[in-house]
Amino acid sequence: MDLTITIDDVDKRGALFGAADRNLRLIRAALDVQVSARESSIMLSGPAGAVGKAARVIEALQRRLQEAGSLATEDVSRALADVSRPGGAAQGNAIEVFTSNVSIFPKTPGQKSYVEAILKHDLTFCVGPAGTGKTYLAVALGVSLLKQNRIKRIMLVRPAVEAGEKLGYLPGDMQAKVNPYLRPLFDAMHDMMSFDQIKRFMQNDVIEVIPLAFMRGRTLSKAVIILDEAQNTTVPQMLMFLTRLGHDSKMIVTGDDSQVDLPPGQASGVRDACARLRGVEGIAVVRLAEGDIVRHALVQDIVEAYGNGSVDG
């Protein structure tokens, strides 16, 4: 099968092809297709299925280039991984956020089930390895519901458990102490709205960032409350957090139960909660796997390698 794809922006053909046509060579090697380029088009030749996948990769890269202005090797690896999964990229419906030129959607069957669970349930647990989009999709859905005026605010919560360091020992006021722990949540949110918009929402308490320890006594209504890195909560902390749920709210709890930083012998709150609450009406427990990893292609190999043996300290 032969197929010709028109390049959307000829001025960016160098970025699309990569240095010394690196991106095209990656596509050729991964999908076993012939790839050649002219001034304003790319020609593909090979088996129909492989050509179709290569075409979807190139279209995805052109969209990414239009959105971000540049391409990284990780973008090519991610696009190749998406089309190589069974069923292709299970995109479902795009999640609408404030930034109009950004398309966010579940990319794997597992991610699609996760998004559907959040929309259908008031409390959703999502456990899985690094790079599966647990936090990113939770934030995206929170932002989407905020844009639709279905909620009034977003709460971003995380336990301050990192390498044995305590909040009180860090410099600065409480916001400065908490920011390093909540950085992944901010990174996700910056893809979905402008810096000025985030700043304005935080000033007006539409977006609130808070360490888990400061949640006691709160009742949160008409909100999306996201607890990230929940594997580092204790059982009493998890109970305290879950009982903050108010009317017309959604609570999303995410964590990687293979990376618990609690002291030895202390039970992880998310493991305990998933076991206790599985099957309770109104609560969803979703487990993502290595096949749902959408970061750099090497992340999946790393997760699999560490999962297949013990790690010596």
C-alpha positions in Angstrom: 0.0 0.0 0.0 1.2 3.5 -0.8 0.0 6.6 1.0 1.0 10.3 0.7 0.4 12.6 3.7 0.5 16.4 3.2 2.6 18.3 5.7 0.4 20.9 7.5 3.1 23.5 8.0 6.0 23.3 5.6 8.0 25.8 7.7 8.1 23.2 10.5 9.0 20.2 8.3 12.5 20.1 9.9 11.0 19.8 13.4 8.5 17.2 12.2 11.3 15.1 10.5 13.8 15.5 13.4 17.5 16.1 13.2 18.9 14.1 10.2 15.4 12.7 9.7 15.6 11.0 13.1 11.8 10.9 13.7 11.1 9.4 10.3 13.8 6.8 10.8 12.2 5.8 14.2 8.8 5.4 12.5 10.5 3.3 9.7 12.3 1.0 12.2 9.3 0.6 14.5 6.7 -0.2 11.9 8.7 -1.6 9.1 7.5 0.8 6.5 9.2 2.7 3.8 9.2 6.5 4.5 10.4 9.2 2.1 9.8 12.9 2.2 9.5 15.7 -0.2 9.0 19.5 0.3 5.4 19.4 1.4 4.5 15.7 1.8 5.6 12.3 3.3 5.2 9.1 1.3 4.6 5.8 3.1 4.8 2.3 1.5 4.3 -1.1 3.0 1.6 -3.5 4.3 -1.7 -1.7 4.8 -1.8 -2.1 8.5 1.7 -0.8 9.1 1.1 2.2 6.7 -2.1 3.0 8.6 -0.3 3.0 11.9 2.5 5.2 10.5 0.0 7.6 9.1 -1.7 7.9 12.5 1.7 8.5 14.1 2.6 11.3 11.7 -0.8 12.9 12.2 -0.4 12.8 16.0 3.1 14.4 15.6 1.7 17.1 13.5 -1.0 17.9 16.1 1.7 17.9 18.8 3.9 20.2 16.8 1.0 22.6 16.3 0.2 22.6 20.0 3.8 22.7 21.5 5.8 24.2 18.7 8.5 21.5 18.9 8.8 17.7 19.1 10.9 15.6 21.5 12.0 12.0 21.0 9.5 11.1 23.7 6.7 12.4 21.6 7.6 10.0 18.8 8.0 7.1 21.2 4.6 7.9 22.8 2.8 8.1 19.4 4.4 4.8 18.3 3.4 3.1 21.6 -0.2 4.4 21.2 -0.8 2.9 17.8 1.0 -0.4 18.8 -1.4 -1.2 21.6 -4.3 -3.6 21.0 -7.2 -1.6 19.7 -4.9 1.4 19.0 -5.3 4.6 21.1 -8.5 4.2 23.0 -9.2 7.9 23.0 -12.9 8.1 23.8 -14.1 11.6 24.1 -11.7 14.5 24.6 -11.7 16.1 28.0 -12.5 19.8 27.6 -10.1 22.1 29.5 -9.5 25.9 29.5 -6.7 25.8 27.0 -8.6 25.4 23.7 -5.7 24.0 21.6 -4.9 21.1 24.0 -6.6 17.7 23.4 -6.7 15.5 26.5 -8.2 12.0 26.2 -7.7 8.5 27.6 -5.1 6.7 25.5 -5.5 3.2 26.7 -8.4 0.9 27.6 -7.4 1.1 31.2 -7.3 4.9 31.2 -10.7 5.0 29.5 -12.1 2.8 32.3 -10.5 5.2 34.8 -12.2 8.3 33.3 -15.5 6.5 33.1 -15.3 5.5 36.7 -14.6 9.1 37.8 -17.6 10.4 35.9 -19.9 7.7 37.3 -18.8 7.5 40.9 -18.4 10.0 43.8 -15.3 8.3 45.1 -12.7 6.7 42.8 -9.4 5.0 43.7 -6.8 4.5 41.0 -3.7 2.5 41.7 -1.0 1.8 39.2 2.7 2.3 38.3 4.4 5.5 37.3 3.5 7.0 34.0 -0.1 5.7 33.7 -1.7 9.1 33.8 -3.4 8.6 37.2 -2.8 12.2 38.4 -2.9 13.9 35.0 -6.4 12.5 34.1 -7.7 13.3 37.6 -6.6 16.9 37.3 -8.0 17.1 33.7 -11.4 15.9 34.8 -11.4 18.3 37.7 -10.6 21.2 35.4 -13.2 20.1 32.9 -15.9 20.0 35.6 -14.9 23.4 36.9 -15.1 24.8 33.4 -18.6 23.3 33.0 -19.6 25.0 36.3 -20.5 21.5 37.7 -18.2 22.2 40.7 -17.1 25.4 42.5 -13.5 24.5 43.3 -10.6 22.0 43.0 -8.7 20.7 46.0 -5.2 19.3 45.5 -4.0 17.2 48.4 -0.9 15.3 49.0 0.8 13.7 52.1 4.2 15.3 52.8 6.2 12.2 52.9 9.5 12.5 50.9 12.8 11.0 51.8 12.2 11.4 55.5 12.2 15.2 55.4 9.5 17.0 57.5 7.6 20.1 56.5 8.8 22.0 59.5 12.5 21.7 58.5 11.9 23.3 55.0 12.4 27.0 54.5 9.7 29.5 53.8 6.0 29.9 54.7 3.5 27.0 54.5 2.9 27.6 50.7 6.6 27.4 50.0 6.9 24.3 52.1 4.0 22.5 50.4 4.8 23.5 46.8 7.6 20.9 46.2 5.2 18.1 47.2 2.4 19.4 44.9 4.6 20.2 41.9 3.3 17.2 39.8 -0.2 18.5 40.3 0.8 22.0 39.2 2.7 20.6 36.2 -0.5 18.9 35.0 -2.6 21.9 35.5 -0.3 24.2 33.5 -1.2 22.1 30.5 -4.9 22.9 31.0 -5.0 26.6 31.8 -2.7 29.7 31.7 -0.4 30.7 34.6 -2.4 33.8 35.2 -5.7 31.9 35.4 -4.2 29.4 37.9 -2.9 32.3 40.0 -6.3 34.0 39.9 -8.1 30.8 40.9 -5.7 30.2 43.7 -6.1 33.8 45.0 -9.9 33.3 45.0 -9.7 29.8 46.6 -11.2 28.2 43.5 -8.1 26.1 43.4 -6.7 25.1 46.8 -3.5 23.2 47.5 -3.2 21.7 50.9 -1.1 19.1 52.7 -3.1 16.1 53.9 -2.4 17.0 57.6 -4.4 20.2 57.2 -7.6 18.5 56.0 -8.9 17.6 59.4 -12.2 19.2 60.2 -13.0 20.2 56.6 -16.3 19.3 54.8 -15.9 19.8 51.1 -19.0 20.3 49.0 -19.4 21.0 45.3 -15.7 20.2 44.7 -13.3 17.8 43.1 -10.8 16.7 45.8 -7.7 14.9 44.5 -5.4 13.0 46.9 -2.2 12.2 45.1 0.6 9.8 46.2 -2.0 8.2 48.5 0.3 5.1 49.0 2.1 7.3 51.5 -1.0 7.8 53.8 -1.5 5.8 56.9 -4.8 4.1 57.6 -6.0 6.8 60.1 -5.0 9.5 57.6 -7.0 7.8 54.8 -10.1 7.5 57.0 -9.8 11.2 58.0 -9.5 12.2 54.3 -12.3 10.1 53.0 -14.7 11.4 55.6 -14.2 15.0 54.3 -16.4 14.2 51.3 -19.4 16.6 51.0 -22.5 16.9 48.8 -22.1 17.2 45.0 -18.4 16.4 45.2 -16.1 13.9 43.6 -13.1 12.5 45.4 -10.2 10.9 43.5 -7.5 9.0 45.3 -4.4 8.1 43.3 -1.2 6.2 44.2 1.4 3.7 43.2 1.4 0.9 45.8 4.8 -0.3 44.6 6.5 2.9 45.8 5.5 3.3 49.5 7.7 5.6 51.5 6.2 4.9 54.9 8.3 3.5 57.7 8.7 -0.3 57.6 5.8 -2.1 59.1 3.3 0.7 58.7 0.3 -0.1 56.5 -0.5 2.0 53.4 -3.8 3.7 53.6 -4.6 3.3 50.0 -4.0 -0.5 50.1 -6.2 -0.8 53.1 -8.9 1.4 51.7 -9.0 -0.5 48.3 -9.4 -3.8 50.2 -12.1 -2.5 52.6 -14.2 -0.5 50.1 -14.0 -2.6 47.0 -17.6 -3.4 46.0 -19.2 -0.6 48.0 -21.9 1.1 45.9 -20.8 4.5 44.7 -17.1 3.7 45.0 -14.9 2.6 42.1 -11.5 0.9 42.4 -9.4 1.0 39.3 -6.0 -0.6 38.8 -3.8 0.5 35.9 -1.0 -1.7 34.6 2.3 -1.5 32.7 0.3 -1.5 29.5 -1.3 1.8 30.4 2.0 3.7 30.7 2.1 6.6 28.4 5.4 8.3 29.3 8.6 7.7 27.5 8.7 4.2 26.1 11.5 3.2 28.4 9.4 3.8 31.5 7.3 0.7 30.7 10.5 -1.4 30.5 11.9 0.1 33.7 8.6 -0.6 35.6 8.6 -4.2 34.3 12.3 -4.7 35.2 11.8 -3.5 38.8 8.7 -5.5 39.1 10.4 -8.8 38.2 12.9 -8.9 41.1 13.9 -7.4 44.4 15.7 -4.2 44.8 18.8 -4.1 46.9 19.3 -0.9 49.0 
